[in-house]
Amino acid sequence: MRDPVLTQELRVLCMNENNKIVIFSPHFDDAMFSCAGTIADFIKQGREVIVCTVFSGKSLSNNLSEFAKKICSSNSVEMREEENDRIVHLMGAKSVNLGYLDAIFRLDSNGICIHDSWKKIFNSCISDNNERKLLQDILVKISNVVRTEKADFYFPLSIGNHIDHCLVNTVAKMLIERFKLNNIIFYEDLPYANKGDICGNLESAYEVVNCNVIDIEYKIKAISGYHYGLSIGDGSDKILSEIEQYALKLNPELGCCERFWRFKQSGVWKIIRLLKLFSLVAQWQERHPPCFI
């Protein structure tokens, strides 16, 4: 959604509401694979949910890599968008698409595909000049919405190191550090989160804020409609099984869950916040001197 009109659409959807939830999804199915159960709970509570897909643009280039041609057709973006809109709306949520190009479609200044293999998609670095420019563009486009609107914003943890997930995750952390926001929460990227020890890798930078019990049968039924996303890689049966297994192992005593995290701000910001707190306390004490009887 590089079009400012579409950015304005997202702002209008968030305007003047305290009960809105905006979930930034790198691709069409990521948010639903990761937290469809919690989305359903929010909707039952009467909260308005907006699923905002970041990399949802249609490639205008005929110079697709052989890799891209193997995993998508000429109309795959349109098909995925229609599929996602239908599933999101059936749940009772709204969908907005930012229109940036998926990694497999992005070209460098010479018109060469930047990410032409799974290895490059899962091992690329944002320090690459092309991706740094993209990062800044995404940051500018969504910063005003996240900074000024009354809503809770959910971003991916970028588990699995997919370059698109890393870009969206980095935007969130930059917003937190720059503007000291406390309304940004992170979800675990599924099915990637089921591949190893998540807590061991995250606890130095994040802290758990919630482990939400969900209706796993409802979630699996909802995400089963993502025929395109489920056809990539290991196939639908294995992906759905992994998502269900992961939900159960988070907290077996409670049942199937989805877990959410907050980013630990850097030590500098923590010191600044403490100094501000001490200053406010001192100001209050000056206005309200102790009265001894």
FENKA-V766195 format. One record per run of one state. SS is the DSSP state (2 for helix, 1 for strand, 0 for the rest). FROM is the first residue (numbers start at 1). TO is the last residue. Records with the same first field share a line. If there is no record, write none. Layout:
BEGIN
SS->FROM-TO / FROM-TO
END
This chain:
BEGIN
0->1-3 / 15-19 / 26-29 / 45-47 / 54-65 / 72-75 / 92-93 / 98-102 / 106-106 / 108-112 / 114-117 / 124-128 / 149-150 / 157-162 / 180-183 / 188-191 / 196-197 / 203-205 / 214-215 / 224-226 / 232-235 / 250-256 / 264-266 / 288-293
2->4-14 / 30-44 / 66-71 / 76-91 / 103-105 / 118-123 / 129-148 / 163-179 / 192-195 / 198-202 / 216-223 / 227-231 / 236-249 / 267-287
1->20-25 / 48-53 / 94-97 / 107-107 / 113-113 / 151-156 / 184-187 / 206-213 / 257-263
END
